[in-house]
Amino acid sequence: MMKTKLTLSITEKRVRRIKAYGARHRKSVSQLVEDFIDSLEKEVSATGGKAQPANPMDPFAGMLTGKITEADLKADPRSAHIYRKGL
């Protein structure tokens, strides 16, 4: 399969966080993005074309694999709030 480059515009803080996450899980940022896209496609297939998760954090489930550390939660207080509320 041929690979192609993709340019994303995201904050430096998020770049640092995703690179740190990738390093902890021994995955490149590219692989994390591919895994995320694959998980979205699986969700659409599983729900018959309706990609509306009950929980806003569900799309990240494949990426995070349930291993959210206190450091992850401290790095992003808004996500931590959502995670802890279980929304």
N, C-alpha and C positions, 0 to 999 in steps of 0.2 A: 504494500500500500504506500502510495506516495504521500509524503508529509509536506505541508506548506506552512509558512510563517503567518502569524496573526499578531497584530499590534493591538494591545489593550491600553486604555487610559484609566488607571486607577491610582488612588493615593499611595504615596511612598510608604505610609504606615501599613497599608494592606499588603503591599508588595513584600515588606519585611515579614509580616505575619504569615503569608502563604508560603514564602520560602522557608521559614522556620518550621511550619507545619510539615511541608514536604520533606525537609531534612529529618525530622523526627520519625516520619513514616517511610523514609527511603524512597520517595517518589519525586519526580521533577514536577515543576509547575505545569508543564505541558501535560503530563500524565494525569495530574489532579483535574485539570480542565476536561480532558477526554473522559475520565471516569464520571465527572459530574454530568456531562452531556449524555453519556450512556445511561446514567441513572434517570435522567429526565425522560429519555426515549422509552425506557422500560416502564416508567410510571404511566406514560401516555398509552402505551400498548396494554398495560394491565387494567387501565380504567376505561378502555374503549374510546380513547381519544379525548378524555376529559382530564386535563392536567391541572386539577384544582385540589391541592392537598388540604386535608383537614387541619393540619398543623403547619404553620408557616416555616417551621424548621425542617419539615420532612424532606424537602429537596436536598438538604445537606446530609441526610442520613448516610448515604453511600460514601460520602466524602469523609465524614467524621467517624464512622463506624462505632459510635457510642463512646469514644475515648476522649471526652472533653476534660481537659485538666483545669485546675484552678488558674494556671497561668493563662490559658486560653480565655477564660472568663474575665480575668483582670485586664487582659489586653483589649477587650471590647465590651465595655459596660452595657451598651444597648443590647447586644446579643445575649449577654449574661442575664439581663433582666427578662428577656423573652424566654430564654432557656429555663430559668428558674420558675417562671410563671407557667411554663408548659403550654404556651399558646400555640 
